[in-house]
């Protein structure tokens, strides 16, 4: 919805950024080779010869990083952060690509100036555009009147979205609802045609009718569409699906037939590649740094009881994929041969003395960084569980299986909030689903920092 309404504005931003990147490249050259005293002088023509490649790379990175998504950069702090992040990522890729271009030496100072000037110019353009549009909207220009059928959660979210993005120029004049009595409810759903006609007679035509009714109201929706088809009002359907636990929801089409994905796997997008890159780099560095400590732990495991150093345990990860999760062995070999799979609880004495220390300090989890390198897990995500326990939980805990729509992690949002070990499964699922629905690279970094800040020792680790 927002993307459709703001498509022209996003194209304007894209065109403006083309100009600003070009201007930033030229001004950076002018400062470097005209205002400063260069050790050697390189003509602008040589820099402009390679500039088309710089422009293509920059705009491609800007697009993939979500800079032109309809919900980007509406408030100044977020605007600055979004633009600066996109430009920094673009600059790194451009600099890396130019390092292979041996025919011309590129001034590092020029690249630094380009990286400082370009985001500044892009932010200024955005501030000017937003200011002009909002002033025009405030004067009543380019306003489009909206009537929403359904004052429930979906309808109110629509209203909040229109208020949060005033540059769209969509003004909610009221709601239609058969059960709500708020002051902004101006009639019943069946009164839609009469209310649209009344506004038209007053010279205030309704431009958009958004139908935000639950699926149970199919008959009313059909009736509204039929009567409004004889008017000039645009009709948009926003099904009220908030009664469902939506996860990675999206809309696609099959041969023109719209398909609503209510529960779906995580979409393949640029941020996912960034997450995977962070996982690989962080895990490789961690294993390299922690290698001496892990060697000492391995010796301790061997001395504490006979058997292998590592313990392999089946866990379920992304989309139900079962993998062998690695841990330092903390219990005697074949300890479950008589008891079977047992949920770890306070007071149990199955672990060796050294193994108990490893568990309480979470040091037994360190080999899982090998699972991260293999791609079975991520550094951050819902903690994976054993298939035997999943069979017990899936029918008792609502939404339990939804946590497998994200790659499993060594640490997670539930864990940094104290929900690990023998704690409430229901609350843990709430935190896991919150993480999946609100996932971002920034949230991952926050969880990693909280894991380090709050330590690895937990009173619920047995």
N, C-alpha and C positions, 0 to 999 in steps of 0.2 A: 504494500500500500504506500508506504513512505517513499519507496524507490520509484514507484510510478509517478507520484506527484512531484518529485524533485529531480527528475531526469534532466530537464533542461538546465536546472541550476548546477548540477554536477558536470554537465558538459561545458558550461561556462567556466567552472573552476578548472577543468582539464585544459581548456584553451588558454586560460590565464596562466596556468602553471607552465605551459609550453613557452610562453613569452618570458616568464620570470626566470626559468632555467637558462634560457638563451641570454637574457640580460645579465644574470649572475655570472655566467661564463665569461662574457665580454668585459664586464666591469672588473672582475677578478684579474683578468689579463692586464687591463689598463692600470690598476693599482700596482700590480707586480712589476710591470715592465715600463711604466711611464712615471709614476709618482715615486717609486722606490728606486734605489740605485742598484741595478742588476749586475751580477758578475758577468753575465752574458745576455745578449738581447735576442729574443726569439719573436719573429713577426706574428701578428694576429692571424695571418692567412694560414700558417702552419697549424695553429690551434683550431681554427675553424674547419680545417680539412678533416679532423677527427671528431668534430663536434656532433655530427649526425648520429654516430655510434653512442656517444655520451647521452644524447637526448633520448634515443630509443631505450637504452638501458634504464635511464632515470625514470621515464614515464611508465615503463613496464613495472619497475619495482614499486613506484607510487601506487599503481593500480592494484597489484597483488597484495600490497600491505594494507589495503582497505581505505586508502586516503579518500577515495571517491564514493565510499559507501554512504547511503543517505542519512545515517545517524552519526556521522563523524563531525567533530570540531564545531559544536554548537556553542560551547562555553569556552571562554578565553584560555583557562589553564589546560583544558583538554585539547583545544585547538593547537596550542603551542607544543604540547607533548606529542600529539599525533603527527604534526608536520615535521618536527625535529627528528622523531624516530624514523620516519620514512626517508628523510633526506640523508640521515646518517647511514642507514642501511644501503641506500642507493650509492652514496659516496664510496662506501667500502667495496661494493661490487664494481663500480666504475674504476676505482683505483687498481683493484686486482686485475681487471681486464686490460687496462692500459699498460700494466707491467709486462705484458706479452708483446707490446708494440715497440719493437726495437728501433724503428726508423726515426724516432723522435724522442728526445729527452723531455719529460714533463716536470715542470717546477713543482716541488712539493708545497711551496708557499702558495702558489697559484691554486692548488687543490684545496688547501686549508681555507683560503679566502673564498673560494667558490662554495665550500661547505658552510661557511658562516653567512655569506650574503644571501644565498638562495632561500634558506628557510625564512630569513627575515623578510625578504620580498614576498614570499608566498603567504606569510602570516598577515602582512600589511594588506595585501589584496583581499584576503578573506575578511578581515575586519571591516574594510571599506564596503565590500559587497553586502555583508550582513547588516551593516549600519544603514545603508541605502534602502535595502529591502524592508527592514523593520520600520524605518521612518515612513516609507510608502504605505505599509500595512496600517500603521498608526493613524494615518490620514484617511484611511478607508479605501485606499486604492487596491485594486486587484484582489479584493476579498471575495471569497466564495462561501456561500451559506450552506451549512450542513445540518441535516436532521437525522438523528440516530434512533432507530427502532430497537429498543431493548436497553433498559437502564441497569442491567446487571453488571457483572465483572468485565465482560468483554466491551460493553458499551462505555463504561467508565474509563477503561484503559484507552479506548479510542479518543475520548475527550482529553485525557491527560497527554496523549501523544500529540494532539493538535495544539495544545497549550505549550508543550515543551518545544515544539518546532514552529514558532509563529511565522517564520519566513515562508511556510507553505501557504499561508493566507486562507486557511480553512477555519471558519468561525461557526461554532456549534450554537444553533439558535434554540435547541431544546431536544427533549427525548419523547418518544412514544413508548408507553408501557401499560400493560393491563393490570399490573400488581403494585407498582411503585407509586409513591405519593409525594416525592420530593417536589420542591417548587419549580424545578426546571423540567418536570414532566408535564407537557402541554396537551396531552391527549392519549387516547388508546391506540393500539396498533391498527384496529379496523378504521380509525379516522384518518389514516395516512393521506388518502386522496383529497379529502375535504380540507385538511390543514395545508397541504401543498397548494391547493387552489386558493385558499385564503391569503397565503403569503404572496402568491402571484398577483392577486387582485390589489394588494397593497404596494405593488411595485418592488417587492423584496423576494424575488423568486428563489426557491430552494434549488441550489445547483447540484447537491449530492444528497442522496438518501443512503445511509449506511444501515444495513439490516444486521443487527448483532443479537439475534435470537438463538436459543438453544435448538439442537437438532429435533427435539420433540415437537417444535412448533413448525413443522414442515408445511402443514396446511396453511397457516397464516403467512408464511413466507411466500408460498405460491400465489396466494390471493393478492398480496402486496405487489408482487412483480407484475401480475396481470393488470391491476388497476393503474399502476405507475407507468406501464408501457404506453399508455395513451397521453402521457405528459412529457415534458422536455427534461425532467429531472434525471440525472444519472443515478443508476441504482448499483450499489456495491454490496456484496454479501460477505459478511465476516462471521462465520459460524462460531457460536459460543462453545468452545471446546475446553474451557478452563476447568470443567468438572473432571477431565481426564488428567492423568499424570503425563504431560507431554514431555518428550525427550528428543532433542535434535529434530524437532518438527520442521517440515518444509512442504512446499507445494511444487509438484512437477506435473507434466502432462504426458499422456500416451495417446498419440494420434489426435491431439486436440482435446482429449478428455482430461479435465483437471483431477489430480490425485493428491489427497492430503496424507502426508506421512506423519502419523501421530507419534509413533515410537520408531526411531530410526537409528542407524549407526552414525557415528561421528562423521561429518562430511570431510572429504579430502580437500584441504585448503592450505594456503601458504603457512598459516600459523602452525599447522600440524608438522610441516617440515622443519620449522624453527624449533618446535618442541623436541622432535627427534634429534636434531643437531645438538641441542643443549644436553639431551640425555647422553649421547655418545661422548661428547667432549667432557662433560662433568664426570661421567663414570670412569672414563679412561684416566683422567687426572687423579681422581680419588683413589682408584686402585693402585696407581703408580705411587702416590704419596703414602697410602696406607699399607703398602706391601710389607714393610718391616714388622708392623704391628700384627698384620694377619699371619705372618710367619710365626711369630711368638705364640699367637692364639692356636695355630695349627699344632705346634709342639705341645701346648697345654692340653689340647683335646686328646692327642695320642697318649700322653702320660696319664690322663685321668681315667681312661678305660680302653680296653682293646677294641679295635674296629677302625673304620675309615674316618678321615678328618671331616669330610662333607656328608651332609644328610640330604638326600633328595626326597622331596615330598610333592605329590601331585597337587596342583592348584588350578583354578579356573580363571582365565583372563578375558581379554577382549573378545566379544561375540561368542563366548562359550569355549574358546580355545583352551585346552588342557595342556599344561606344561609342567616340567619338573623344576620346582623352585629350590634353589640351593641355600643351605644354611650350614653353619658350623654345627657339628653333631654335639648335642647337649645331653643326650640320654644314652644308656647302654644299648647295644645293638639288639634288635628284635624285641624291644620293650613292649610293643603293642601286639605281639603274637598271641598273648593270652587275653589281654583286656580289650583288644580291638581299638579303633579310633576313639580317642577320648578328648573332650574339650578341656583345655588347660584351665584349672581353677586354683584359687588360693588354698594352700595347705597340701598340695600334692607333692609327692616325694620321688617322682620318677627320674628327675634330672640328677646327674652327678653333681658333686660339690662345685667343680669348675664349671659345669654346664649351667648350674643355677646362677652363678655369677654372670655368665655370658647372656643369659636370658634377661636378668634384671637390668643389665646395662645395654641391652639390645645389640651387643657385639656379635651375637650369633647371626644377625641379619646381614652383615657386611658382604658375604659372597653373592648376595642378590644383585650387586652392581654388575656381576657377570651376566645375570639374566637380562639386565638393562641393555648391555652391549649386544646381546644376542637378539634383542627386540621383543622378548617375551613380556617385559615389564618396562615401566617408565620410572623415573626418579620420584615423580609425584603422581598420585592417582589413588583410587579406592584400593584398599588392601585386598589381595586375593584370598579366597577361602578354599578349603578342601571340598571336592565334589560330594563326598559323603555327607558333609554338614549342609551343603547347599540344598541337597534333596530334602533335608529336614526343614530348612528355613523357607524355601521358595513358596510353599503353600500357606505358611503361617504369618509371614512378614510381608505386608503390601509393598509392592515396588522393589522387592529384593533383587530380582533378576535384572532390573534396569541398570544396576551398577556395572554390569558387564558390557555396557555400551561405551565404556572408556577403558583404555589400557590400564591394567593394574599397576600400583605403585609401591615403592618402598615406604614412603610416608604419604600422608594425605590430610585433608581438611579435618576429618574426624579425629585422626590421631593427634594432631597438634592442639585439638580442643579437649584432650583427655579421654577420648573414647577409643580405647584399645584394650585388648585382653578380654577379661570377663566383665564386660560392661553391656549396657542396653543395645541389643541389635537394632531395635526400632530407631533409636536416636542416631545410631551410627549410619543407618541407611539415609535418614534425613540429611545428615551432613554430606554423605557421598553424593546424593542427588543434587544438593545445592552446589557442590563443586562442579559436577558435570554440566549443570544448566548455566553456571556463571563462569565457566572456565576461561582463563586467559593466561598468557605468558606471565603477566604481572602477578596473578594469583599464585602461579607456580613458584615464582621467586619469593613471594611472601611466605608460603608454606615451608619452603626450604630454609628460609631465615628463621622462622619460628621453631623449626625442628632443631636447629643449632642453638638458638637462644634458650629454649626451654629444656634442652638436654635430651639424652636418650633414655635416662633412667625413668621408669614408671612404676607406680605402686600396683598397677594392674598387669605387669609383666611377670609371668610365673614360669 
